Amino acid sequence: MSDDRDDKWFLRASRERAEKAEMEHTLHDITNAIGERRSRDLLDLVAAVEQNKGWNTALEYLIAAADKMYSTPASFGKQQTQVEPLKYREMIFSLLSCSGLEPVQTDTMTLLQMLESKTSLADASQSLILYAQETAMKQIESGDTLYFSFPPDEKFDELSRLLESIRTEKMANLTLKLDGEHVDLTHLWYSEYGRLAISDLGIKGTKASIEQLDMVLSVIQVSPEVKQGITTSETAEVSGIAIVSPSNQMYKELHQHIIGQDIEGLISKGSTHSLFTLNAILDDAVIQYMTSKSSEDYRKLLQCINGHVAVRHLNSIAHLEKLLRVDDQRIVTPAIIALGNLYHESSAHSIVDLVCKTMDERIIKASVKALDNILKKSPETLVVIKEALESECKNRRHLRHFLKREAL
């Protein structure tokens, strides 16, 4: 009798250990999918948990992932880092079909806890959309319009019209303070169209020259009529709608990081809204390093590349791809490593093209390693490699082993 009890206890303990190990493995996968911004994989993982264990369990995993670590490349100086808070928020909103509504003031954990009573991912998504729309409406009406971006969907039409109206109103008949040879860009920084233009041009801080203002006005995405109404004055009071900071504290902090071009701050948030700034800083860092060859400029260049890897957005691929054409191995190699951590066939295309053209064995070695890394989480990479082998690729031998390995 005692043996039977011991056997039952042992079996129960074994099952509990197996279940715990499975939970930890699933949580690890979900955390990595969020940290690496793999939206398709995240949806598949959450859907599988929901199907097997219900929505509440899937929600528990999503909540737990906020405090977990995900794998990062060696260039970060550490093997793992905690999921960045705005990247986490953007991935959660994307999963729940709410992309563009992230700046609503309610914090992410509170929003997720509001979904505990829902019965499915679809039910939770619909609930969050309704709540976020109502909250966003109030914020936008108050003048809090920064960082909102609504998809071309009928359910967002009313919000989109309101957002466009208030953003245009912020720009109309705006007078900027002129102090000697400098213009105060503060009001432009706190309008979304102004923010995008200033960030894209890589202007740091709130003071700019007349020439820089002219550049901003040349690229700012507003109608010619609105643009003509933006003037400068040394004596007149600065006009326009009052400056309104984001009511969401994380976006308020992000805004300051963008204005000050604080790379570490941008990396710590992991938001896609950092990309314009990171692109501009990276372009400048490449020019500075190519001119000076100083270690300080090179560190800044690497920091910018790491910024792109921290954000992990597909829009970084085109910008990093430009670095592959620079005639300097110290720039090309970290760009290859960065692309190797963007798990998408587009980054694989960039690296395969480089392999097929270069004769530098060290660059080829780094490229093959990067392709191997992408292939682990993006099976479409194999298609890219097969297409290259059917082309006039000069270095087929470096790509063939991928097909041989898959055939085993």
C-alpha positions as CSV (number, residue, x, y, z in Angstrom):
1,M,0.0,0.0,0.0
2,S,2.8,2.3,0.9
3,D,4.5,1.6,-2.5
4,D,1.3,2.6,-4.3
5,R,1.2,5.9,-2.5
6,D,4.8,6.5,-3.2
7,D,4.2,5.7,-6.9
8,K,1.3,8.1,-7.1
9,W,3.2,10.9,-5.4
10,F,6.2,10.4,-7.8
11,L,3.9,10.5,-10.8
12,R,2.1,13.6,-9.6
13,A,5.4,15.3,-8.8
14,S,6.8,14.3,-12.3
15,R,3.7,15.7,-14.0
16,E,4.0,19.0,-12.0
17,R,7.6,19.3,-13.0
18,A,6.8,18.7,-16.6
19,E,4.0,21.2,-16.5
20,K,6.2,23.8,-14.9
21,A,8.9,23.2,-17.4
22,E,6.4,23.6,-20.3
23,M,5.1,26.8,-18.8
24,E,8.6,28.2,-18.4
25,H,9.4,27.2,-22.0
26,T,6.2,28.8,-23.4
27,L,6.8,32.0,-21.3
28,H,10.4,32.1,-22.6
29,D,9.1,31.8,-26.2
30,I,6.5,34.5,-25.8
31,T,9.0,36.9,-24.1
32,N,11.5,36.4,-27.0
33,A,8.8,36.9,-29.6
34,I,7.9,40.3,-27.9
35,G,11.6,41.3,-27.4
36,E,12.5,40.4,-31.0
37,R,9.3,42.0,-32.3
38,R,8.1,38.8,-34.1
39,S,4.4,39.6,-34.3
40,R,3.4,36.6,-36.3
41,D,5.1,34.2,-33.9
42,L,3.6,36.0,-30.9
43,L,0.1,35.6,-32.3
44,D,0.7,31.9,-33.0
45,L,2.1,31.3,-29.5
46,V,-0.8,33.1,-27.8
47,A,-3.4,31.4,-30.0
48,A,-1.9,28.0,-29.1
49,V,-2.0,28.7,-25.4
50,E,-5.6,30.1,-25.7
51,Q,-6.7,26.9,-27.5
52,N,-5.1,24.6,-25.1
53,K,-5.6,26.4,-21.7
54,G,-7.9,29.3,-22.3
55,W,-7.6,33.1,-22.7
56,N,-6.9,33.7,-19.0
57,T,-3.8,31.5,-19.1
58,A,-2.6,33.3,-22.3
59,L,-3.2,36.6,-20.6
60,E,-1.1,35.5,-17.6
61,Y,1.8,34.7,-19.9
62,L,1.5,38.1,-21.6
63,I,1.5,39.9,-18.2
64,A,4.4,37.9,-16.9
65,A,6.5,38.6,-20.0
66,A,6.7,42.3,-19.1
67,D,9.2,41.5,-16.4
68,K,11.2,38.8,-18.2
69,M,14.4,38.8,-20.1
70,Y,14.9,38.1,-23.8
71,S,18.0,37.1,-25.7
72,T,20.2,39.9,-27.1
73,P,23.2,39.8,-29.4
74,A,26.8,39.9,-28.1
75,S,27.1,43.6,-29.2
76,F,24.9,44.5,-26.3
77,G,27.5,43.4,-23.8
78,K,25.1,41.0,-22.1
79,Q,23.2,37.9,-23.2
80,Q,19.8,39.0,-22.0
81,T,17.9,42.2,-21.4
82,Q,14.5,43.0,-20.0
83,V,11.8,43.7,-22.5
84,E,11.7,47.4,-23.2
85,P,8.5,49.0,-21.9
86,L,7.3,50.8,-25.1
87,K,8.2,47.9,-27.3
88,Y,6.2,45.6,-25.0
89,R,3.3,48.1,-25.2
90,E,3.5,48.3,-29.0
91,M,3.5,44.5,-29.3
92,I,0.6,44.1,-27.0
93,F,-1.4,46.7,-28.9
94,S,-0.5,45.1,-32.2
95,L,-1.6,41.6,-30.9
96,L,-4.9,43.1,-29.8
97,S,-5.4,45.0,-33.1
98,C,-5.0,48.4,-31.5
99,S,-1.9,49.7,-33.2
100,G,-1.8,53.5,-33.2
101,L,-3.7,53.8,-30.0
102,E,-0.6,53.2,-27.7
103,P,-0.4,56.8,-26.4
104,V,-3.6,56.5,-24.4
105,Q,-2.8,57.4,-20.8
106,T,-3.7,54.2,-19.1
107,D,-0.6,52.1,-18.2
108,T,-0.1,48.7,-19.9
109,M,-0.6,46.5,-16.9
110,T,-3.9,48.2,-16.0
111,L,-5.1,47.7,-19.5
112,L,-4.2,44.0,-19.5
113,Q,-5.9,43.5,-16.1
114,M,-9.1,45.0,-17.5
115,L,-9.1,42.1,-20.0
116,E,-9.2,39.3,-17.3
117,S,-13.0,38.9,-17.6
118,K,-12.9,38.4,-21.3
119,T,-13.4,35.0,-22.9
120,S,-11.0,35.1,-25.9
121,L,-8.3,37.0,-27.7
122,A,-11.0,38.3,-30.1
123,D,-13.2,39.4,-27.2
124,A,-10.3,41.1,-25.4
125,S,-9.3,42.9,-28.6
126,Q,-12.7,44.3,-29.2
127,S,-12.9,45.5,-25.6
128,L,-9.5,47.2,-25.7
129,I,-10.3,48.9,-29.0
130,L,-13.5,50.4,-27.6
131,Y,-11.8,51.6,-24.4
132,A,-8.8,52.9,-26.2
133,Q,-10.9,54.8,-28.7
134,E,-12.9,56.5,-26.0
135,T,-9.8,57.4,-24.0
136,A,-8.0,58.6,-27.1
137,M,-10.9,60.8,-28.1
138,K,-10.7,62.7,-24.8
139,Q,-6.9,63.1,-25.0
140,I,-7.0,64.3,-28.6
141,E,-9.8,66.8,-27.8
142,S,-7.6,68.2,-25.0
143,G,-4.7,68.7,-27.5
144,D,-2.7,65.6,-26.6
145,T,-2.1,64.5,-30.2
146,L,1.5,63.3,-30.2
147,Y,2.4,59.7,-31.4
148,F,-1.2,58.6,-32.3
149,S,-1.4,57.0,-35.7
150,F,-4.6,55.3,-36.9
151,P,-4.8,52.7,-39.7
152,P,-7.1,53.2,-42.7
153,D,-10.0,51.4,-41.0
154,E,-13.6,52.5,-40.9
155,K,-13.8,52.1,-37.2
156,F,-11.1,54.8,-36.7
157,D,-12.6,57.3,-39.2
158,E,-14.0,59.6,-36.6
159,L,-10.8,59.6,-34.5
160,S,-8.7,60.2,-37.6
161,R,-10.8,63.2,-38.7
162,L,-10.6,64.7,-35.2
163,L,-6.8,64.1,-35.0
164,E,-6.2,65.7,-38.4
165,S,-8.3,68.7,-37.5
166,I,-6.6,69.4,-34.2
167,R,-3.1,68.8,-35.6
168,T,-3.8,71.2,-38.4
169,E,-5.2,73.7,-36.0
170,K,-1.9,73.5,-33.9
171,M,0.1,74.5,-37.0
172,A,-2.2,77.2,-38.5
173,N,-1.0,80.8,-38.1
174,L,1.9,79.7,-35.8
175,T,4.4,82.3,-34.9
176,L,7.8,81.0,-33.6
177,K,10.0,83.1,-31.3
178,L,13.1,84.5,-33.1
179,D,16.1,85.2,-30.8
180,G,18.9,86.7,-32.9
181,E,20.0,84.1,-35.3
182,H,18.1,81.3,-33.6
183,V,14.5,80.1,-33.7
184,D,12.7,78.4,-30.8
185,L,11.3,75.1,-32.2
186,T,9.4,74.1,-29.1
187,H,5.9,74.6,-30.6
188,L,6.9,72.6,-33.6
189,W,8.3,69.8,-31.4
190,Y,4.9,69.5,-29.7
191,S,3.0,69.2,-32.9
192,E,3.1,65.8,-34.6
193,Y,3.9,67.1,-38.1
194,G,6.7,69.3,-36.7
195,R,8.1,66.5,-34.6
196,L,8.3,64.1,-37.6
197,A,10.0,66.7,-39.8
198,I,12.5,67.8,-37.1
199,S,13.4,64.2,-36.2
200,D,13.8,63.2,-39.8
201,L,16.3,66.0,-40.4
202,G,18.3,65.1,-37.2
203,I,17.9,68.5,-35.5
204,K,18.7,68.3,-31.8
205,G,17.1,70.4,-29.1
206,T,14.7,73.3,-29.4
207,K,17.0,75.9,-30.9
208,A,17.7,76.0,-34.6
209,S,19.1,78.4,-37.2
210,I,16.9,80.1,-39.8
211,E,18.4,77.8,-42.4
212,Q,17.4,74.7,-40.4
213,L,13.8,76.1,-39.9
214,D,13.6,76.5,-43.7
215,M,14.6,72.9,-44.1
216,V,11.9,71.8,-41.6
217,L,9.3,73.9,-43.4
218,S,10.4,72.4,-46.8
219,V,9.7,68.8,-45.6
220,I,6.9,69.2,-43.1
221,Q,3.8,67.3,-44.2
222,V,1.1,70.0,-44.1
223,S,-0.8,71.9,-46.8
224,P,0.9,74.9,-48.5
225,E,-1.7,77.1,-47.0
226,V,-0.9,76.0,-43.4
227,K,2.8,76.1,-44.1
228,Q,2.7,79.7,-45.3
229,G,1.0,80.7,-42.0
230,I,4.0,79.6,-40.0
231,T,6.1,82.7,-39.3
232,T,8.8,84.0,-37.0
233,S,9.0,87.2,-34.9
234,E,11.3,88.8,-32.4
235,T,8.7,91.0,-30.8
236,A,5.3,89.3,-31.2
237,E,4.0,86.8,-28.7
238,V,4.3,83.3,-29.8
239,S,1.0,82.2,-31.1
240,G,-0.8,79.0,-31.6
241,I,-2.4,76.4,-29.4
242,A,-0.7,75.9,-26.0
243,I,2.0,73.2,-25.7
244,V,0.5,69.9,-24.5
245,S,2.8,67.1,-23.4
246,P,1.8,63.5,-23.8
247,S,-0.4,62.5,-20.8
248,N,1.1,59.0,-20.9
249,Q,4.3,59.3,-18.8
250,M,6.3,56.8,-21.0
251,Y,5.5,58.8,-24.1
252,K,6.4,62.0,-22.3
253,E,9.8,60.6,-21.5
254,L,10.2,59.3,-25.0
255,H,9.5,62.8,-26.4
256,Q,12.3,64.2,-24.3
257,H,14.7,61.4,-25.4
258,I,13.8,62.3,-29.1
259,I,14.2,66.0,-28.6
260,G,17.6,65.6,-26.9
261,Q,18.7,62.7,-29.1
262,D,19.4,60.6,-26.0
263,I,20.4,57.3,-27.6
264,E,20.5,55.4,-24.3
265,G,17.0,56.7,-23.4
266,L,15.7,55.7,-26.8
267,I,17.2,52.2,-26.4
268,S,15.7,51.8,-23.0
269,K,12.2,52.5,-24.4
270,G,12.5,50.4,-27.6
271,S,9.8,52.3,-29.4
272,T,9.3,52.4,-33.2
273,H,8.9,56.2,-32.9
274,S,12.7,56.4,-32.2
275,L,13.6,55.3,-35.7
276,F,13.7,58.8,-37.4
277,T,16.0,60.0,-34.7
278,L,18.2,56.9,-34.7
279,N,18.5,57.1,-38.5
280,A,19.6,60.7,-38.4
281,I,22.1,60.1,-35.6
282,L,23.5,57.0,-37.4
283,D,24.0,58.9,-40.7
284,D,25.8,61.6,-38.9
285,A,27.9,59.1,-36.9
286,V,29.0,57.3,-40.0
287,I,30.2,60.6,-41.6
288,Q,31.9,61.6,-38.4
289,Y,33.7,58.3,-38.0
290,M,34.7,58.1,-41.7
291,T,36.3,61.6,-41.3
292,S,37.9,61.2,-37.9
293,K,38.4,57.5,-37.4
294,S,38.3,58.2,-33.7
295,S,37.3,55.5,-31.2
296,E,34.7,57.9,-29.7
297,D,32.9,58.4,-33.0
298,Y,33.0,54.7,-33.6
299,R,31.4,53.9,-30.2
300,K,28.6,56.3,-31.1
301,L,28.2,54.6,-34.4
302,L,27.9,51.2,-32.7
303,Q,25.5,52.6,-30.2
304,C,23.2,53.8,-33.0
305,I,23.3,50.4,-34.6
306,N,22.4,48.8,-31.3
307,G,19.6,51.2,-31.0
308,H,18.1,49.8,-34.2
309,V,18.5,46.3,-32.8
310,A,16.9,47.3,-29.6
311,V,13.8,48.6,-31.4
312,R,13.8,45.6,-33.8
313,H,11.5,47.1,-36.5
314,L,11.5,46.0,-40.1
315,N,11.8,49.7,-41.1
316,S,15.4,49.5,-39.9
317,I,16.4,47.0,-42.6
318,A,16.7,49.6,-45.4
319,H,18.8,51.9,-43.3
320,L,21.1,49.2,-42.1
321,E,21.4,47.9,-45.6
322,K,23.0,51.1,-46.7
323,L,25.9,50.5,-44.3
324,L,26.7,47.2,-46.2
325,R,27.8,49.4,-49.1
326,V,30.3,51.4,-47.1
327,D,34.0,50.6,-47.8
328,D,34.9,49.9,-44.2
329,Q,34.8,46.5,-42.6
330,R,34.4,48.0,-39.1
331,I,31.1,49.5,-40.3
332,V,29.9,46.7,-42.5
333,T,30.4,43.9,-39.9
334,P,28.2,45.4,-37.1
335,A,25.6,46.2,-39.7
336,I,25.6,42.5,-40.7
337,I,25.2,41.5,-37.1
338,A,22.4,43.9,-36.6
339,L,20.6,42.6,-39.7
340,G,21.1,39.1,-38.5
341,N,18.9,40.0,-35.5
342,L,16.0,41.2,-37.6
343,Y,14.2,38.0,-38.3
344,H,12.7,38.6,-41.6
345,E,13.3,37.5,-45.2
346,S,14.1,41.2,-46.1
347,S,17.1,41.2,-43.9
348,A,18.1,37.8,-45.3
349,H,17.9,39.3,-48.9
350,S,20.3,42.1,-47.9
351,I,22.8,39.7,-46.4
352,V,22.6,37.1,-49.2
353,D,23.2,39.9,-51.8
354,L,26.3,40.9,-49.9
355,V,27.6,37.3,-49.8
356,C,27.1,36.9,-53.5
357,K,29.1,40.1,-54.3
358,T,31.9,40.4,-51.8
359,M,35.3,38.6,-51.9
360,D,36.2,39.5,-48.3
361,E,36.3,36.2,-46.4
362,R,35.8,37.9,-43.0
363,I,32.6,39.7,-44.2
364,I,31.4,36.4,-45.8
365,K,32.0,34.6,-42.5
366,A,30.0,37.2,-40.5
367,S,27.2,37.1,-43.2
368,V,26.9,33.3,-43.0
369,K,26.6,33.5,-39.3
370,A,23.9,36.2,-39.5
371,L,22.0,34.1,-42.1
372,D,22.1,31.1,-39.8
373,N,20.7,33.3,-37.0
374,I,17.8,34.6,-39.1
375,L,17.0,31.1,-40.5
376,K,16.4,29.8,-36.9
377,K,13.3,32.1,-36.6
378,S,12.5,32.9,-40.2
379,P,12.1,29.8,-42.4
380,E,11.5,32.0,-45.4
381,T,15.2,32.7,-45.4
382,L,15.8,29.3,-47.0
383,V,13.7,30.4,-50.0
384,V,15.9,33.5,-50.3
385,I,19.1,31.3,-50.3
386,K,17.6,29.0,-52.9
387,E,16.8,31.9,-55.2
388,A,20.4,33.2,-54.8
389,L,21.9,29.8,-55.7
390,E,19.8,29.8,-58.9
391,S,21.2,33.3,-59.8
392,E,24.7,34.4,-60.8
393,C,26.0,34.4,-57.2
394,K,29.8,34.3,-57.1
395,N,30.0,32.6,-53.7
396,R,27.5,29.7,-54.0
397,R,29.7,27.4,-51.9
398,H,29.0,29.6,-48.8
399,L,25.3,29.2,-49.2
400,R,25.0,25.5,-50.2
401,H,25.6,24.2,-46.7
402,F,22.3,25.7,-45.6
403,L,20.5,23.4,-48.1
404,K,22.6,20.4,-47.2
405,R,21.9,20.9,-43.5
406,E,18.1,21.3,-44.2
407,A,18.2,18.0,-46.2
408,L,19.6,16.0,-43.3
